């Protein structure tokens, strides 16, 4: 057995790690960062959709929550992390 045989056996594993990092891990981290930025920049009158599929308009922004108006007389308070995405306004 050669003295460097152990190191040569790890080269395919290192290659697989780099493939996973650049094809799976890195894009997911970028997507999470963009989602945090979207939530951070939400303000009053922005239209959002929650993870549960509820559509509403932000009427108040608190430190950790939003108050959404779902209908004229229906308001709910939700955690900022439960926002799936913000709808684009014209």
C-alpha positions in Angstrom: 0.0 0.0 0.0 1.2 3.4 -0.9 1.8 6.0 1.9 -0.7 8.5 0.3 -3.4 6.0 -0.5 -5.6 7.3 2.4 -5.5 10.8 1.1 -6.3 9.7 -2.5 -9.4 7.8 -1.2 -10.8 11.1 0.2 -10.6 13.0 -3.0 -14.0 11.7 -4.3 -15.6 12.6 -1.0 -14.2 16.1 -1.1 -15.4 16.5 -4.7 -18.9 15.4 -3.7 -18.9 17.8 -0.8 -18.1 20.7 -3.2 -20.8 19.7 -5.6 -23.4 19.6 -2.8 -22.2 22.9 -1.5 -22.4 24.8 -4.8 -25.6 23.1 -6.1 -27.7 22.7 -2.9 -26.4 24.5 0.2 -25.2 27.8 -1.2 -28.4 28.5 -3.3 -30.5 27.7 -0.3 -28.6 30.1 2.0 -28.9 32.8 -0.7 -32.7 32.2 -0.9 -33.0 32.4 2.9 -31.0 35.7 3.0 -33.3 37.2 0.4 -36.4 36.1 2.3 -35.1 37.7 5.5 -34.5 41.0 3.6 -38.0 40.9 2.1 -39.5 40.5 5.6 -37.2 43.2 7.1 -38.4 45.7 4.4 -42.1 45.1 4.7 -44.1 48.1 5.8 -47.7 49.3 6.3 -50.0 48.7 3.3 -47.8 45.9 1.8 -49.8 42.9 0.7 -48.5 39.5 1.9 -49.3 35.8 1.9 -48.6 33.7 5.0 -47.3 30.2 5.0 -50.8 29.0 5.6 -52.0 30.7 2.4 -53.8 33.6 4.1 -53.7 36.8 2.0 -53.8 40.1 3.8 -52.5 43.7 4.0 -50.2 44.8 6.7 -51.7 47.5 8.9 -49.2 47.6 11.7 -45.6 46.5 12.1 -44.3 45.5 15.5 -40.9 44.2 16.6 -41.7 40.5 16.1 -45.2 40.5 14.6 -47.4 42.0 11.9 -51.1 42.9 12.2 -52.8 41.9 9.0 -56.2 43.1 7.7 -57.9 40.2 6.0 -61.3 41.9 5.6 -62.8 45.2 6.6 -63.5 44.1 10.1 -61.1 41.1 10.4 -57.6 41.6 11.7 -55.0 39.0 12.9 -51.6 39.3 14.4 -49.0 36.9 13.0 -45.4 36.2 13.6 -43.0 37.8 11.0 -41.5 34.3 10.3 -44.9 33.1 9.0 -44.8 35.3 5.9 -44.3 33.2 2.8 -43.9 36.1 0.4 -45.0 39.6 -0.4 -47.2 40.3 -3.4 -45.9 42.7 -5.9 -47.9 45.9 -6.0 -48.3 47.9 -9.3 
